[in-house]
Amino acid sequence: MKSILIVAGKEFRDGLRNRWAFAITVVFALLAVGLAYFGAAASGQVGFTGVATTIVSLSSLAVFLLPLIALMLAYDSVVGEAQQGTLLLLLTYPMSRLQLLVGKFLGHAAILGVSTLIGFGVAGAVIAAFGDIGEFSEFLLALGLFIVSAMLLGWAFVAFAYLISVSVAEKSRAAGIALVVWFFFVLVFDLALLGLLVGTSGTVSESVFHYLLLLNPTDIFRIVNLTFFEAARTHAGLASIGADAAFHPLVLLGALLAWVIVPLVAAMVLFRRREA
């Protein structure tokens, strides 16, 4: 365990030194405040709106931004070390490959988690101070659920980045695959489901469709943040159908956690077989 924490601490310090944590935090905070303030501009309103509109706007931002940042943060975590020749050195240290991979993952997860918490937390504080949030307890619960689910979404794509990184031999190829993964989960998957829904003329049962949405972590994230906001579902696309399934938030968070664990375990298996 000590070896894992040492590696995680090194990755986290490297993130601080390279300004990754600072940059991500500032981007999250500025874009979250800006989107919350101008999110209703299309309807002729400018200013902080209700909790439902704010959370749906932030969810729309996070779905595009978080996976991309997570993938770019960690796509070269293993293949980059291999190309630089430092992976062989790391493997000579008194720790297993499993400890090395878990430690590096925890370091990157900490960078993304702290940045998400501070960035969106600061944005939430600004919205609470200057906006009409209604019941403070409702806003706090919604914001807390949003931040937790955002962390899990980011960690899921960090795990995908590790799976990519242990599977290829070149950084350029890893970067290309990372972009394909982002494009598939953020854009293509929902379009494919929509095509399925239209192509089958609605013959696919609604319950089956609900579970198909769980095959995409970004859709799970959207559904989580629509749980308490029925009025906002009309603006949430396919995720609004999943919200109608009335999955318990803990079930959805558990599904997101599974999306973190499964690709990370697959990365561990491949890394054990990989030649340095």
C-alpha positions as CSV (number, residue, x, y, z in Angstrom):
1,M,0.0,0.0,0.0
2,K,2.9,2.3,0.8
3,S,4.3,1.9,-2.7
4,I,0.9,2.7,-4.2
5,L,0.7,5.9,-2.2
6,I,4.2,6.9,-3.1
7,V,3.5,6.5,-6.9
8,A,0.1,8.3,-6.5
9,G,1.8,11.2,-4.6
10,K,4.4,11.5,-7.4
11,E,1.8,11.7,-10.1
12,F,-0.2,14.2,-8.1
13,R,2.8,16.4,-7.6
14,D,3.7,16.2,-11.3
15,G,0.2,17.3,-12.1
16,L,0.7,20.3,-9.8
17,R,4.1,21.1,-11.2
18,N,2.8,20.9,-14.8
19,R,-0.2,23.2,-13.9
20,W,-2.7,20.5,-14.9
21,A,-4.6,20.7,-11.6
22,F,-4.7,24.5,-11.7
23,A,-5.7,24.7,-15.3
24,I,-8.5,22.2,-15.0
25,T,-9.8,23.9,-11.8
26,V,-9.9,27.3,-13.5
27,V,-11.5,26.0,-16.7
28,F,-14.3,24.2,-14.7
29,A,-15.0,27.2,-12.5
30,L,-15.1,29.8,-15.3
31,L,-17.0,27.8,-17.7
32,A,-19.5,26.6,-15.0
33,V,-20.2,30.2,-13.8
34,G,-20.4,31.5,-17.4
35,L,-22.7,28.7,-18.5
36,A,-24.9,29.1,-15.5
37,Y,-25.2,32.8,-16.1
38,F,-25.7,32.8,-19.8
39,G,-27.4,29.4,-20.1
40,A,-30.8,30.8,-20.6
41,A,-29.7,33.5,-23.1
42,A,-31.5,31.7,-25.9
43,S,-34.8,32.3,-24.2
44,G,-34.1,36.0,-23.8
45,Q,-32.9,35.7,-20.1
46,V,-29.4,36.5,-18.8
47,G,-28.5,35.7,-15.2
48,F,-28.5,32.8,-12.8
49,T,-31.7,30.8,-13.2
50,G,-33.4,28.0,-11.2
51,V,-31.6,25.0,-9.8
52,A,-33.0,22.6,-12.4
53,T,-31.8,24.7,-15.4
54,T,-28.4,25.3,-13.7
55,I,-27.7,21.7,-13.1
56,V,-28.9,20.6,-16.6
57,S,-26.6,23.3,-18.1
58,L,-23.6,22.2,-16.0
59,S,-24.3,18.6,-16.9
60,S,-24.3,19.4,-20.6
61,L,-20.9,21.2,-20.0
62,A,-19.4,18.3,-18.0
63,V,-20.5,15.6,-20.5
64,F,-18.3,17.1,-23.2
65,L,-15.5,18.5,-21.1
66,L,-14.8,16.0,-18.4
67,P,-14.2,12.9,-20.6
68,L,-11.9,14.8,-23.0
69,I,-9.8,16.3,-20.1
70,A,-9.6,12.9,-18.4
71,L,-8.5,11.1,-21.5
72,M,-5.9,13.8,-22.4
73,L,-4.6,13.8,-18.8
74,A,-3.8,10.1,-18.7
75,Y,-3.6,8.7,-22.2
76,D,0.2,8.6,-22.1
77,S,0.6,7.4,-18.6
78,V,2.2,4.1,-19.5
79,V,3.0,4.3,-23.2
80,G,4.7,7.7,-22.5
81,E,6.9,6.2,-19.8
82,A,7.8,3.3,-22.2
83,Q,8.8,5.6,-25.0
84,Q,10.9,7.8,-22.7
85,G,12.6,4.7,-21.3
86,T,11.6,5.3,-17.8
87,L,9.1,2.4,-17.6
88,L,11.9,-0.1,-17.3
89,L,13.4,1.9,-14.5
90,L,10.1,2.1,-12.6
91,L,9.7,-1.7,-13.0
92,T,13.0,-2.3,-11.2
93,Y,11.7,-0.7,-8.1
94,P,10.4,-3.0,-5.3
95,M,6.8,-3.0,-6.3
96,S,4.6,-5.0,-8.6
97,R,3.1,-3.8,-11.9
98,L,-0.3,-3.8,-10.3
99,Q,0.9,-1.4,-7.6
100,L,2.6,0.8,-10.2
101,L,-0.6,1.0,-12.3
102,V,-3.0,1.6,-9.3
103,G,-0.7,4.2,-7.9
104,K,-0.5,6.2,-11.2
105,F,-4.3,5.9,-11.6
106,L,-4.9,7.2,-8.1
107,G,-2.6,10.1,-8.7
108,H,-4.4,11.1,-11.9
109,A,-7.8,10.5,-10.2
110,A,-6.8,12.8,-7.4
111,I,-5.8,15.5,-9.8
112,L,-9.2,15.3,-11.6
113,G,-11.2,14.8,-8.4
114,V,-9.7,17.8,-6.6
115,S,-10.0,20.0,-9.7
116,T,-13.7,19.0,-10.1
117,L,-14.5,19.6,-6.4
118,I,-12.8,23.0,-6.2
119,G,-13.8,24.2,-9.7
120,F,-17.5,23.3,-9.6
121,G,-17.6,24.0,-5.8
122,V,-16.5,27.5,-6.4
123,A,-19.0,27.9,-9.2
124,G,-21.7,26.5,-6.9
125,A,-20.8,29.1,-4.2
126,V,-21.0,31.9,-6.7
127,I,-24.4,30.7,-8.0
128,A,-25.7,30.4,-4.5
129,A,-24.5,33.9,-3.6
130,F,-25.9,35.7,-6.6
131,G,-28.6,33.4,-8.0
132,D,-32.1,32.5,-7.1
133,I,-31.6,28.9,-5.9
134,G,-34.8,28.5,-3.9
135,E,-34.4,25.9,-1.1
136,F,-30.7,25.9,-0.1
137,S,-30.9,22.2,0.9
138,E,-32.2,21.2,-2.5
139,F,-29.5,23.2,-4.2
140,L,-26.8,21.7,-2.0
141,L,-28.1,18.1,-2.6
142,A,-28.3,18.7,-6.3
143,L,-24.8,20.3,-6.5
144,G,-23.3,17.5,-4.3
145,L,-24.8,14.8,-6.5
146,F,-23.5,16.6,-9.6
147,I,-20.0,16.9,-8.2
148,V,-19.8,13.2,-7.1
149,S,-21.2,12.0,-10.4
150,A,-18.8,14.3,-12.3
151,M,-15.9,12.8,-10.4
152,L,-17.0,9.3,-11.2
153,L,-17.5,10.2,-14.9
154,G,-14.0,11.7,-15.0
155,W,-12.5,8.7,-13.3
156,A,-14.2,6.3,-15.7
157,F,-12.5,8.0,-18.6
158,V,-9.2,8.1,-16.8
159,A,-9.6,4.3,-16.5
160,F,-10.3,4.2,-20.3
161,A,-7.1,6.3,-20.8
162,Y,-5.1,3.7,-18.9
163,L,-6.6,0.8,-20.9
164,I,-5.6,2.6,-24.1
165,S,-2.1,3.4,-22.8
166,V,-1.2,-0.2,-21.9
167,S,-2.6,-1.4,-25.2
168,V,-0.4,0.5,-27.7
169,A,3.2,1.1,-28.3
170,E,3.1,4.8,-29.5
171,K,1.8,8.0,-27.9
172,S,0.4,9.3,-31.1
173,R,-1.7,6.1,-31.5
174,A,-2.9,6.4,-27.9
175,A,-3.9,10.0,-28.5
176,G,-5.8,9.0,-31.6
177,I,-7.7,6.2,-29.9
178,A,-8.5,8.4,-27.0
179,L,-10.2,10.9,-29.3
180,V,-12.1,8.0,-30.9
181,V,-13.3,6.8,-27.5
182,W,-14.4,10.4,-26.6
183,F,-16.2,10.8,-29.9
184,F,-18.0,7.4,-29.5
185,F,-19.3,7.8,-26.0
186,V,-20.1,11.5,-26.2
187,L,-21.6,11.7,-29.7
188,V,-21.9,8.5,-31.6
189,F,-23.6,6.3,-29.0
190,D,-26.6,8.4,-28.5
191,L,-27.0,8.9,-32.3
192,A,-26.9,5.1,-32.7
193,L,-29.5,4.6,-30.0
194,L,-31.7,7.3,-31.6
195,G,-31.3,5.5,-35.0
196,L,-32.3,2.2,-33.3
197,L,-35.3,3.8,-31.8
198,V,-36.4,5.4,-35.1
199,G,-35.5,2.4,-37.2
200,T,-37.4,-0.1,-35.2
201,S,-40.5,2.3,-35.0
202,G,-40.5,2.1,-31.3
203,T,-40.7,-1.8,-31.2
204,V,-37.8,-1.9,-28.8
205,S,-39.4,-2.0,-25.3
206,E,-38.9,1.1,-23.1
207,S,-37.3,-1.1,-20.3
208,V,-34.7,-2.4,-22.7
209,F,-33.9,1.1,-23.9
210,H,-33.5,2.2,-20.3
211,Y,-30.8,-0.5,-19.8
212,L,-29.1,0.3,-23.1
213,L,-28.5,3.8,-21.8
214,L,-26.5,2.3,-18.9
215,L,-24.0,1.1,-21.5
216,N,-22.7,4.6,-21.7
217,P,-21.2,6.4,-18.7
218,T,-22.1,9.8,-20.1
219,D,-25.8,8.9,-20.3
220,I,-25.7,7.5,-16.8
221,F,-24.2,10.9,-15.6
222,R,-27.0,12.8,-17.4
223,I,-29.7,10.5,-15.9
224,V,-28.2,11.0,-12.4
225,N,-28.5,14.7,-12.6
226,L,-32.1,14.6,-13.9
227,T,-33.3,12.4,-11.1
228,F,-34.8,15.3,-9.0
229,F,-35.7,17.6,-11.9
230,E,-38.7,16.4,-13.9
231,A,-39.4,19.8,-15.3
232,A,-35.9,19.9,-17.0
233,R,-36.2,16.5,-18.7
234,T,-37.6,17.9,-21.9
235,H,-34.2,19.6,-22.6
236,A,-32.1,16.6,-21.9
237,G,-32.5,14.5,-25.0
238,L,-32.3,10.7,-24.7
239,A,-31.2,10.8,-21.1
240,S,-34.7,12.0,-20.2
241,I,-36.0,8.6,-21.3
242,G,-33.6,7.0,-18.8
243,A,-34.7,9.3,-16.1
244,D,-38.2,8.0,-16.5
245,A,-37.0,4.6,-15.5
246,A,-36.8,5.9,-11.9
247,F,-33.4,4.3,-11.2
248,H,-32.3,5.0,-7.7
249,P,-29.4,7.5,-7.6
250,L,-27.3,5.0,-5.7
251,V,-27.9,2.4,-8.4
252,L,-26.8,4.9,-11.1
253,L,-23.7,5.9,-9.0
254,G,-22.9,2.2,-8.7
255,A,-23.2,1.9,-12.4
256,L,-20.8,4.8,-12.9
257,L,-18.4,3.2,-10.4
258,A,-18.5,0.0,-12.4
259,W,-17.5,2.0,-15.5
260,V,-14.4,3.0,-13.4
261,I,-13.5,-0.5,-12.2
262,V,-14.1,-2.6,-15.4
263,P,-11.7,-0.7,-17.7
264,L,-9.1,-0.3,-14.9
265,V,-9.2,-4.1,-14.2
266,A,-8.8,-4.7,-18.0
267,A,-5.8,-2.3,-18.0
268,M,-4.2,-4.2,-15.1
269,V,-4.6,-7.6,-16.9
270,L,-3.0,-6.2,-20.1
271,F,-0.2,-4.4,-18.2
272,R,0.8,-7.6,-16.5
273,R,1.2,-9.2,-20.0
274,R,2.9,-6.2,-21.6
275,E,6.6,-6.3,-22.3
276,A,8.3,-3.1,-21.1
